[in-house]
Amino acid sequence: MQPQPTDNLKPYFLTYQDLSGPIDWIEFFGNENRVEIDVGCGRGMFLVNVGLAHPETNYLGIEIDYREGRHAARRLKKRAMPNVRVLGGDISIVFDTYLPPDSVSAVHVYFPDPWWKRKHRRRRVFTDRLVEQMLRIMITGGHVHVWSDVGEYFGVICALMDHHPRFEKLTPTAEHAPEHDLDYQTSYERKKRQSGETIFRGLWRLKEEA
């Protein structure tokens, strides 16, 4: 059972119970700006940094761990960020039920849990099902950003994306030297890079249907 909230974080943190059906983005954010999704947003380091850097874009983080999601929401509330929200829930349910088709400009998947044991791999977020779900919700020309520190898992992801007829593989932005301790994509990236581990990066664009 998810822990019960101890403070009111609306509208920065919402759950299924707060939604009656597919999200109306204009009503949800109060504007017609483009929307990007952060899959497994954790404590929200990426959401805060990118939301501040790009106020012209709306961001929705999705996090199955309500405790982590609320932590991210507190960071958003503290900064009164109108263009970023967190939705607590399972990715598969959110993508199938609450994200309208042809409405998302980008999907970010950073360091998904590898679920090391073979019997647990069915729990992995990035599967052929997620690829088809992204295909449904994304606009033509939209981008999928994926980072991982697990070479085997990243290979699986690349196989799914590279061989899909609707996704075109692009060259991701080169790794940059951080200027300070918060100048990373996520806190997990910071941990791995500071320990000298390799980060694998992928970028794909949704092409027009042939």
Helices and strands as residue ranges (DSSP letters): E 13-15, G 16-18, H 25-29, E 35-39, H 45-53, E 58-63, H 66-79, E 84-88, H 91-93, I 94-98, E 104-110, G 118-123, H 128-137, E 138-148, H 151-162, E 167-170, H 187-194, E 200-206
